[in-house]
Amino acid sequence: MVLPRIVAVAPGSPADHAGLRPGDEIVSLAGQPPRDVIEWQLLADEADVEVELRRGGLERSVEVLKGAGDPLGAEVHSALFDQVRTCDNHCEFCFIHQLPPGMRTSLYQKDDDYRLSFLYGNFTTLTRFTEADLERVVSEGLSPLNVSIHATDPEVRAQMLRNRRGASSLRWLRALLDHGVVVHGQVVVCPGINDAEVLADTLVGVLDEYPELASLCVVPLGVSRFSTEERLRPHTRAEAQSVVDLVDDWQGVFSRLLGRRLVHAADEYYLLAGRPFPAGETYEGFAMHEDGIGMARTFEAEFLGRRDEATGVRPGFFAWVDGAPAAGYRSPRTGSSGATPVTLGPRPSAPVGVLSGTYGALVIAPLVASVGRPDVRVIPVENRFFGGNIGVSGLLVGDDLARVLAAEPAGHRYLLPDVCLSNGRFLDGTAPCDLPRPVEVVPTDGLALRRALSIGVATWSPEASAHPFGARPGPGGV
């Protein structure tokens, strides 16, 4: 186990008064070595915490005087101090198996750790879950958790996970729900494998066996050009339309029987199917926003001034792997890599290019067009680095951005969404300062884009808009 190392101490905090300093390694809190930031927080919440630390190879004990529940005021270097519970499934659709060689080592690490599900929103298959894990989840209130279901048929699920325990591990999902743990489920739909009748059977299984699920998100398979699996392929438009129709039908079933829609299709499905997004109310609070469920509608509401606050942080696909600090449990998007994340050069009145993945461009372009700004254009960036059907902005890399920007005029303002950065770097290791044009890194939400463009509250109605923002009421009369 790696000792937690303090990386920051808040001035004037109890930790500061006790003499804790960045670089100190924590041997124990209140006599107990914390396994992870969850235990760290629980132990640090106690009053007058006894801290055993190591500094310069020497150990010493200090008492931190504080009230119960008061913040300690010290951040540690990572979320987990013991070993990450790695994934022993061999899913053919796993995106980590579809990465090119030569990237940083941490990106190839697969986890199936329920703690990372709680801290970061990662999905766990529960194939390595144990009674001891269940006891800890329940006793410490580690909720919500995200669970990869993929199929409720035991044989299909075991085949998809390429793990015989996949056939039985959903018993832990039943146990979590029985103990009142909030669980969000996910189905990654692979054409010809768990779509069509299998997907319908999965929704029947959810209704019969797991109706307490907080939500179930249905997301399409992503296939990079590095995939070696012969069965994997992107959806056709007809297949995407079938998934949208099936989810729409089942929202009606769940609404009638459970009083809520429960299942939602990812935004990408509506783009692939050429269908308008459902009305914002259909998403029932956008519980799985970070999994691509309702992102377009929240971005629309933010951009058009219908929301005063952004929906929240959306971590990148690999947000946890580089050891995020405890605060927020997420790596900063722009930060300590040594790169310069924001470079300002062009005048504020210059024409603007909004950089985006190909899917994001389909969402942003009609919104920008609706506010009458001819000086603003959306620049879709094809992802040639990963290839295949990868079109989300979170997987954009510097090499593709550099290729596109090199063909754009100098002297314009170029806005870059921060979702493609972690610690100031792209997945290919490059940084914004390596790009051939100066860019402004902005948060990936509609409010931030509106502010960057200095747009007031827009007047706009869905009836006046073409796809993808046409009005589309969901089942249940919304």
N, C-alpha and C positions, 0 to 999 in steps of 0.2 A: 504494500500500500504506500502511495506517495503522500507525504505530509502536506496538508494544506499550507500554502504560502501566502502571506498577506501582500497584496499588491497596492492597496490604498487605505489610508486612514483619514477619516473626516476630521478636520480641525475642530477642536473643542469637544469632541465626542468622548464618551467614557473610555474607549480604546486609546485615544490620544492622551487623556489624563493619566492612564495607567502605564503609559510609556511604550505601547505597541507601535512598531514601525514597519514600513514596507520592507520586505525581505525576510521578516521573521517567519519561521516555520512553526506551526502549531502542533505540538505533540498530543495535547488533550485539552478539552474544555469540560469543566466540572468533573474531572477525573475520567472522562470517556474520550477515546480517539474517534472523531467523527468520520464516518465512511463517505459522506457526501455533503453537499451544501444543504440538503434537507435536514440532516441531523445537526449540522453546524447551526442552522437557524433556530432549531428547537432548543439546543443547548445554550445558545447565545441569548435566548429570550429570558432565561432565568435571571433572577436578581443576584448581584454580587458574584460574578462568574470567576472561578479560579482557572487561570490559563497557564498551562505548561508549555513553554516555548523553547525553541532552539535558535540561537543567534551566534554566528561565528563559530559554530561547532560546540558551543557551550549551552547547556540547558539551564533554565531558570524558571521560577514560578512567580506569577504576578496576579494580583486580585484586581479585577475590574469592577468598580463600584457603580451600580446602576439599579434602576427600578425594574421590576419584572415587566417584560414586554417592551421596555425601552430598547432602541437600536444600539447594538454594540459599537457601530461606527467603523467597522473594518471589513474590507472586501478581500476575498480569496481568489486564487488564480484559476480555479476550475470548478466545474459543477460536481465532478466525481473525483474522489481521492483514492478509492479502491479500484479494482479492475472493471472496466466496462463489460457488461454482459453482452458478448458478441452473438451474432445471429448464426445459428447452425442450419437454417433453411437454405435451400439452393434454388430459389424461385427463378424461373427463366426470365421473368419480366422485371427483375430487380435492376434498377437503373445503375447501381454501383457496378454491376457486371458489364454495363454498357459504356463504361468510361474508357477513354483512350489511355494508353500507357504514358508514363512520364510525368503525371501530375503529382502534387505533393502527397506524401504517404497517407496522411490523415484522411484524405478523401476516399480511400479505398476501405475504410473501416466500417463494417456493417454492425449495427447494434440491434439487439432485441431486448432492451432494458426498459422496464416499466418506469424507472425513475426519470429517464429521458423523455418518456411519454408525458409524464407529469410536468416536467420542467420546461420542455421545449415544444411539446405538441407532436413529437415523433409518434409513429405508429408501431405497436408491438403485436406480434402474432400470438403471444402467450404460450408458445411452445416450450419456453424455458421457465415458465412461471411455476412457483411452488407454494406449498401451504404457508411457509414462512413469509413469502412475499405477500400473500393474501392477508396474513395477520398484520403485517406492517402497513399495508395500504389502508386497511380498515382502522387500525389503532391510531395512525398518524393523519388520517383524513386526506390521503393523497388522491384527490379528485379535482378535476376530471382526468380520465385516461382516454387514450385513443387506441382502438383495436382494429387491426387488419382482419377482415372477415373473408372477403373474396368469394366464398361460397359456403353455404350452410350444409351442403351435402358432404358428409365426411370423406368419401372417396375422392370427390372432385377437389376438395380443399387439400387433402394430403398430396394429391398429384400436383397441384399448382405450387405448393410449398416444397415439393420434393423432400418431404419429411413425414414419416409415418405418424409422428405425434400430431401432425396437423389435423388428423382425423378426430382426435379426442380433446385437443387443447381448448376448444370453445367451451368446455365444461367450466373453465375458469371465468369465462365471460358471464356464464349463468351465476356463478358464485359471487362475482363482483356486483352484479345487479341485485342479487338477493341481499347483499349487505348495504345497499343504498348508494354505491359508488356511481357517480355520473360517468357514463361511457359514450363516446362518439365512435361510430363504426365507419369503416371504409371498404368499398369494393373497387378494386382496380379491374376494369373490364378488358379482357383480352379477346379480340374477335376470334370466333370459332372454338373458344375454350370455355369461357364462363359467361358468354352473352346469351341472348335469345332465351330459350327455354330454361337454361341453367340460371340465368339472372332472375327470371320470373320465379323459379323454384327457391332461389335465395331469399327473395322478398317474402314469399310464403313462409319460409323458415324463420325469418325475423319476426313476422307477425305471430307465429305459433310459439316460438321459443324465447325470443328476446324483445318483446314489445316495449320494455322499459328503456330501451336505447334512447339516449337523448337526441341523436340524429344518425342518419346513415348517408354518407356521401358516395356517389357513384362517379368515378373518375375514369377517363380514357387512358389506355396504355400509351406510354411514351416509348418510342423506338429510336435509338440513335444509330448512326451509321456503323458503330462498332459492335452492334449486337451480333452474336454468332448463333442465335437460336432460330432454327428454320421455321418454327411455327409462328413466330411473332411478326405481326404486320400492323400498320395503322388501320383505323376504321375507314370504311368507305362512307360516303355521305348517307347512303341508304341505311347503313348500320347505325350511324349516329342518330338518324331520325327515329329509328326503331327504339333506341335506348331512351331518347327524349319522350317518345310516346308512352313507353312502358312506365317510366318514372311518373309521368303525368297521370296515368291511370291509377297507379298505386298510391299517389298522393291523395286521390279521392277515396280510395279504400281505407287508408290509414286515418284520414280525416273523419270518416263516418264511424270507424270502430274505436279509434283512440282519441279523437278530438284534436289531432295535430297531423301535419303532413309527414313528418319523420324523415322521409327519403328525399334527397335533392340531387340533381345532376350538376356536374361541374360546368362552369361557364363555357369551357372549351367545347362541350358537346353542342351547345346552341350555335357556336360559331361554325363548327364542322357541319352541323345539320342545316345551316342557313335559316335558323329560326330566331325570332326575337326572344330576348331574355324574359323570364317571368317578372311580374311586378315585384317591387321590393318587399311588399308585405308577405309574399309567398315564402320568403326565406326564414320567417319566424325568428327574427333577431340576429340572423347571420352568425349562428354559433360556429360554423365551420368555414368562416371567411378565409382563414389562412390556408385552407385546402382547396381554394379556388371556387368556393361555393358562394355566389353572390358578389364577387369582387367588382364586377362591372356595374352593378346597381349601386353599390356603395360609392364607387368612384364617381359615377354620374351625379349622385346626390351631393357629394362633396364639391365637385367641380362647379356645379350649378348653384352653389350657395344654399342648399337645403339642409346642410348639416353644419354645425358650428365646430365640431371636433372630428378629427380623422378617426376611422374605425379602429385603428391600432397597429401595432408592429406586426409585420409579416416577415417571419424569418426566411432566409434563403434555404434552399434544399439542404445545404451542408452547414447550416448555421452553428451547429453544436460542436463540430469535430475539432476545432482549433482551441477548445478550452475557454469557454466564455467565462467572464467574471460573474460573481454571484448576483450583482445588481441587474435585475431584469432577466437573468439567466440567458442572455443572448450576446453573441459577439457584436460589437459596434460595427456598423457598416462602413463608416468612414472613421479612420483612426490611426492606430499605432504601428502601421507597417513601415513607416518611413516614406511612404508615397505621399504626394500632395493631392488630396482628394478633390479639391475645388480650385480651379484656376480661372480667374476672371480676367477678361481682356476686352471683348467688344463692348461698345457703348450700350446702355440699356435700351435705346431706341432701335437697335439693329434688328433685322429680321430674325425670327426664332425658328430653330429646328428642334422638335421634340423627338428624341431617340427612344425607340421602343422595340420589343420583340414583335414578330409578325402578328401574334394573337393580340397583344396589347394595342397595336396600331389600329386594328379593326374596331376596338372599343373607343380609343381616344379620338380618332379622326372625325367621326360624326359629331362628337361633343365640341371639338374645336371649331368645326365648320358652323355649328349652330349659334356660336356667339359672334360671328361676323368679324373674324380677325384674319384678313387676307395675308398679313405679314407673318402668320404662324403656320408652319407646315409640320406634319407628322412624318418622321423618317423611319419606316420599318427596316429592321436589321435582320437579314436572313442569318440563321445560325448554321454556318457551314462547319464550325468547329465540331459540334455534335452531330449535325446532319439529321437525317431521318425526318420525323415529324415534330422535332423540338422547336417550339416557337414562343415559349414563355420568356418574359424579360429577365426573370431571375437567373436564367442560365446563359445570358449573354456574356461573351468574353471579349477581352481587349482586342484580340486579333480581328474578329469580325467587325467590331466597332471602328477599328483603325481603317479597315478596308473601305467601309462605307463613308467615313468622315473624309478620307483622302479625296473622294470625288465630290465633296460638298464645298461651296465657296467659303473663302476666308472672310473674317470680319463679321460673321453672323454669331448669334448666341445659340449654343447647343446645350440642351437640357438633358441630363442623364439620370434615370431613376436609380436610387441608391440600393434597390433590391438586388442588383447584380454585383454588389460589392460586399466583402467581408473583411474587416480590418483594413479597408482602403484598397483592396486588391480584387481583381477578377479571378475566376476559377483557373484561368490559364497562367496565373502568376503575374500578369502585367498590372499596371496601375493607370488611373486617369491621366497622370502626367506623361505617360508614354504615347498618348494618342496624338495624332497629327493636327488636331484642332483643340483650342481651349474648350473645356466643358464645365458646366455648372451642375454639381450633383445635388439633386433635390429629393426629398422624401417621396416614396412611392404612394402617394394618395392624391385625390382630386383637389383637396384644399391647398396643398403645397404647389401643385401645378397652377392653380388659379392665382395664387399669390405671385408666383414667378412670372406670370403673364400679366399681372396687375389688372385682372378682370374683376369687375364688381359682380353683384348677384345677377345672374343671367335670367332673362325671361325666355322660357322655352316650354313646350308641351310635347309629350310623347306622341300625340296624334299628328304632330307636324314632322315627325322624324321617321326616316326609313330604318330598316334593319341596321344595327341589331337592337335599337332601343324602342321599337314599336311597343305599344301597350299589349300586354298579354296577361289577362287575369288567370290566377291559379284556381284549382278546384276548391270548393268550399265557399264560393261566392265572393272571394276577395277580388 
